[in-house]
Amino acid sequence: MDTRIFITGIGTCREAPAHIETLKTVKTVLRAEELALAAVSAALKQIRNLELDTGIVFGIDNSIDRCKAEFFKGLLAEGPIGASPLLFPYTSHNAITAQATIAFGIKGEDITIAGGAFSFLKAVGYGYELLHRGVMKAVIAGGVSENGAMVIVMERLFHDEAQKKKIEGAFFREVTGYNDTLLHGEVMVKSIEESFSIVEGFLKGENNVIFH
C-alpha cells in the first residue's frame, strides 16, 4: 500500500481560553502565545496517536513585535537594568514555536518561519516537504499573529478505505515554490489572518489554492 499525506487535525483560535490542555504546564506571557497553544491543543485532540517522529513548523507574522518594542524601550531608557528577563526570550521569533514543543512534548524538527503575511502558507508548504521527503512522519504546521492562530496537523498514512473520511492534502502536492505576489490569480495577502481564511476556504471546498 502506498503512503499519502493526510490532514488529520485542524485547530483555530481567536480568543484564548481560560484553560489550555497541554502535556506540560508552561507559563505564557503573550496573548499570541496562548492563541498558538490553544490552536495546537484543539488540533491534537482530533488525533488518536501522534507519531513520535513529529515536527513543528510555525509561521510568525507580527506576534512578537509589541513584546520586542517593550523590551527595547526599557533597555534604551534604563540600560541593562531596564532589560526585562521575562520579555527577553520573546525577542526571538522562535520563542512561540519553542513553547509549543515544550507544552506538547514535540521532539522532532522545530522550525520558525518569519515571512510576513505569507508565513503560515510557507510553514504549511515546508511541513509538507518534511513529510514528502520522509524526514518526518507527522508535522504540526501553524501560523500565529497577535489576533489569531491556525494549526494543521499532517501525517503520512497508509491509504485505504478507512482513511477516506479524512481530508487528503492533495492541495499540498501543488506546492512547487513561493511567490509572495502570486496566489489565487493576482490576489495579494495583506495579513497572516487572510491566509488563514484562504486555507479554511480551501478545506471547505470554496476555493483552490496553488503556489507557483
C-alpha positions in Angstrom: 0.0 0.0 0.0 1.3 3.4 -0.8 1.5 6.2 1.7 -0.1 9.5 1.3 -0.3 12.7 3.3 -3.5 13.4 5.1 -4.7 16.3 7.2 -5.7 14.7 10.5 -6.3 17.7 12.7 -7.2 21.3 12.4 -7.3 23.9 15.1 -8.1 27.6 15.0 -8.2 30.1 17.9 -9.1 33.8 18.0 -9.9 34.0 21.7 -7.6 32.3 24.1 -9.5 30.0 26.6 -9.0 30.3 30.3 -7.5 26.8 30.4 -5.4 25.1 27.7 -4.9 21.4 27.8 -1.1 20.6 27.4 1.1 17.7 28.4 3.3 20.0 30.4 2.4 23.3 32.1 4.2 26.3 30.7 4.0 29.9 31.7 2.7 32.2 29.0 3.5 35.9 28.5 2.0 36.9 25.2 -1.6 36.6 24.0 -0.3 35.3 20.7 1.4 32.5 22.6 -1.8 31.5 24.3 -3.6 31.5 20.9 -0.9 29.3 19.4 -1.0 26.8 22.2 -4.8 26.7 22.2 -4.9 26.0 18.4 -2.3 23.2 18.7 -4.3 21.7 21.6 -7.5 21.8 19.5 -5.8 20.1 16.5 -4.2 17.4 18.6 -7.4 16.4 20.2 -8.6 15.1 16.9 -5.7 12.6 16.6 -5.7 9.2 18.4 -1.9 8.6 18.3 0.5 11.2 17.3 3.7 9.8 15.8 6.9 10.1 18.0 8.6 11.4 14.9 6.7 14.6 14.7 8.0 18.1 13.8 6.5 21.5 14.2 6.7 24.4 11.7 5.2 27.8 12.8 4.8 30.9 10.7 5.2 34.1 12.8 3.9 37.4 11.5 3.6 40.3 13.9 3.0 38.3 17.1 6.2 39.3 19.0 6.6 42.8 17.6 4.9 44.5 20.5 6.9 42.5 23.0 10.2 43.3 21.3 9.2 47.0 21.3 8.6 46.9 25.1 11.8 45.1 25.8 14.0 47.5 23.8 12.1 50.5 25.2 13.2 49.5 28.7 16.7 48.8 27.5 17.1 52.2 25.9 15.5 54.0 28.8 17.4 52.4 31.7 20.3 50.5 30.1 20.9 46.8 31.2 18.8 47.2 34.4 15.8 48.1 32.2 16.1 44.8 30.2 13.2 42.6 31.4 14.3 39.0 31.8 10.7 38.0 31.4 10.4 39.6 28.0 13.9 38.8 26.7 13.1 35.3 25.4 10.3 36.7 23.3 12.6 38.9 21.3 13.2 35.8 19.2 10.7 34.7 16.7 11.3 31.1 17.7 10.0 31.6 21.2 6.4 30.7 20.5 7.4 27.6 18.5 9.7 26.5 21.3 6.9 26.9 23.8 4.7 24.6 21.8 7.4 21.9 21.7 7.7 22.0 25.5 4.0 22.2 26.2 3.1 19.2 23.9 6.3 17.2 24.1 7.3 17.5 20.5 10.7 16.1 19.9 11.1 16.4 16.1 12.2 19.3 13.9 11.4 22.7 15.4 11.3 25.4 12.7 10.0 29.0 12.7 9.3 31.0 9.5 9.2 34.8 9.7 8.0 35.8 6.3 5.3 38.4 6.9 1.8 37.7 5.7 2.8 34.5 3.9 4.4 32.9 6.9 1.6 30.5 7.6 1.3 29.3 3.9 5.1 28.9 3.8 5.0 26.9 7.0 2.4 24.6 5.6 4.5 24.1 2.4 7.6 23.5 4.4 5.8 21.0 6.6 4.6 19.2 3.5 8.1 18.9 2.2 9.3 17.4 5.5 6.7 14.7 5.1 7.1 14.2 1.3 10.9 13.7 1.7 10.5 11.3 4.5 12.2 13.5 7.1 9.2 13.4 9.5 6.1 11.1 9.8 3.9 13.9 11.1 4.1 17.7 11.1 2.2 20.3 13.1 2.1 23.3 10.7 0.7 26.5 12.1 0.6 30.3 11.9 0.1 32.9 14.7 -0.4 36.6 14.9 -1.4 38.9 17.7 -5.1 38.3 16.8 -5.4 34.6 15.9 -3.8 31.2 15.2 -4.4 28.3 12.9 -2.8 24.9 13.1 -3.0 22.0 10.6 -1.6 18.5 11.6 -0.4 16.5 8.6 0.6 12.8 8.7 2.0 10.2 6.3 -0.6 7.4 6.4 -1.3 4.2 4.5 -4.0 4.9 2.0 -7.0 2.6 2.5 -10.8 2.8 2.6 -10.8 3.7 6.3 -8.9 6.9 5.5 -11.4 8.2 3.0 -13.2 10.2 5.7 -10.0 12.1 6.3 -9.2 15.1 4.1 -6.4 14.2 1.8 -3.9 17.0 1.3 -3.9 16.9 -2.5 -3.6 20.7 -2.4 -0.1 20.5 -0.9 1.2 18.4 -3.9 0.9 21.6 -5.9 3.5 23.4 -3.8 6.5 23.9 -6.1 7.8 27.2 -4.8 6.7 30.6 -3.4 5.9 33.9 -4.9 4.5 36.4 -2.4 2.6 38.2 -5.1 1.0 35.3 -6.9 -1.7 33.5 -5.1 -5.1 32.5 -6.4 -4.5 34.6 -9.5 -3.2 38.0 -8.6 -4.6 38.3 -5.0 -2.3 40.0 -2.5 -2.4 38.5 1.0 -2.0 41.5 3.3 -2.0 39.7 6.7 -1.4 36.3 8.1 -5.1 36.2 9.1 -6.1 36.4 5.5 -4.0 33.3 4.8 -6.0 31.5 7.5 -9.2 32.4 5.7 -7.8 31.2 2.3 -6.9 27.8 3.7 -10.2 27.5 5.6 -12.0 28.2 2.3 -10.0 25.5 0.6 -10.7 22.9 3.2 -14.4 23.7 2.9 -14.2 23.4 -0.9 -14.9 27.1 -1.5 -11.7 27.8 -3.5 -8.5 26.3 -4.9 -5.1 27.4 -3.7 -1.9 26.8 -5.8 1.6 28.2 -5.4 3.8 28.8 -8.4 
